[in-house]
Amino acid sequence: MDKATIELADQILRSYYFEPGPTRANRNSDRILPGFRGAPMQFDFPIFVDLPSIIVAGVMLRKMMPNEFGSIPLEKATDFILSSVNTNIASFFEQRPPVEITDNYLNAIEKSERAKFHLFFQNTLTTGLPKQTFAFPLSRISVVSNYTGINFYILGGDDIEGTNPQSSLERFKANRSINGWIGCTSTFPENAQKIKRIVLGAMSLRLPYIERTRKTLSEPANGFVTHNPLGWSSSREHMPPIGYDISITEDDRWWLEKIDRLTQAAGKPSRHLRKALEYFYLGWFLEANERVAFNFMTLYAVFDQGTHKMAEELKRVISTDLEHAFDDVRLKDILNLRNQFLHGGSPDIYDSSLYDCYIRIYKCDPIVDIEYLTASCLRRLVFGANFKMQTNPYETEIQKLKNRGLLPTQPSQQTIIQES
């Protein structure tokens, strides 16, 4: 048995006491006689949990099993421990411990019973984590070809059906505009939500700047479905109300597989990319000036690591990977604006004196430059050089308007790089 499991099991025993105390909660009220789970009588066994100590156990559990417990609230981790242990804890002691025992369980338990408890908790961690499948409804997606990967799946809107028109799933679907689903199997909904954020953050890069950020007045699908057993829960919407669908066809399988591998890949570079995609996803829902902070956090997550500084790494990726020439002074001005914005000089970028100065010098909104830099770097680092943005479905109509002189034929802003 590994050392971490033993230390965690001992911390749990250290959290249980035979008598009340100022930071201890009585856990005996919901206990029944061990071995007779159907008996209506309560079992008179002193079970008091020291709350600060069990919180430490929850922190240890999160560290020991980050994939399962690292993304959930600490309260859920401690609840898992308590629900797993409380029912059986009395079986490791005499049914009526001596009155004079006032110490915690770790100091009172027999050596042989302590070893049994270690084994019991090890088995709890390996077999006591039931998994469920979660499906999140998406409004702005067009699924021509379903994708079923190792860590997530994408289905069309009608590919998840209830058993009858009156089922809870069909009632859930009836109140939402659902064009597709993204789902995965996980121990807790918070873990599934994290995978969803990473995948959708990456998928949003399929859209160019305008299509990705322009919002409508529609109400995207919210809530999510839980399978085995079937049910649904409330949540915020999973995509912002953009006006363009992200298309999924068979030709997109190769870059979906890249995201699939990334969601569980080991190593620091992969972890940094996952964090960056989550920041990028969270900023997707916000207005332009509010997204600036999340775009900078995205760049920091992937570039500002260890001895590498963000500016140096950003220059390297732009010049080497993206093969773009750029103005060093202009990039420095962006970073100066970042310093003022993120260090308390200007809560809103529109209030910054550097914001107006940047526009006058470079004939471009720095918000757009920051968007281009962030999205382009992420595309190259996540997908590689062969990844292409999705074309605007209204490109033909837009070109006709340009030909008639109703729309400009040249870009209105001189951006620091071309989005790629």
Buried (B, 14 or more C-beta within 10 A) or exposed (E): EEEEBBBBBBBBBBBBBBEEEEEBBEBBEEBBBBEEEEEEEEBEBBBBBBEEBBBBBBBBBBEBBEEBBBBBEEEBBBBBBBEBBBBBBBBBBEEEBEEEBEEBBBEBBEEEBBBBBBEBBBEBBEEEBEBBBBBBBBBBBBBEBBBEBEBBBBBBBEEBEBEEEEEEBEEBBEEBBBBBBBBBBBBBBBBBBBBBBBBBBBBBBBBBBBBBBEEEEEEBBBBBBBBEEBEBEEBEBBBBBBEBBBBBEEEBBEBBEBBBEBBEEEEEEBBBBBBBBBBBBBBBBBEBBEBBBBBBBBBBBBBBBEEEEBBEBBBEBBEEBBEBEBEEEBBEBBBBBBEBBBEEEBEEBEEBEBBEBBBEEBEBBBBBBBBBBBBBBBBBBBBEEEBEBBEBEEEEEEEEEEEEEEEEEEEEEEBBBEBB
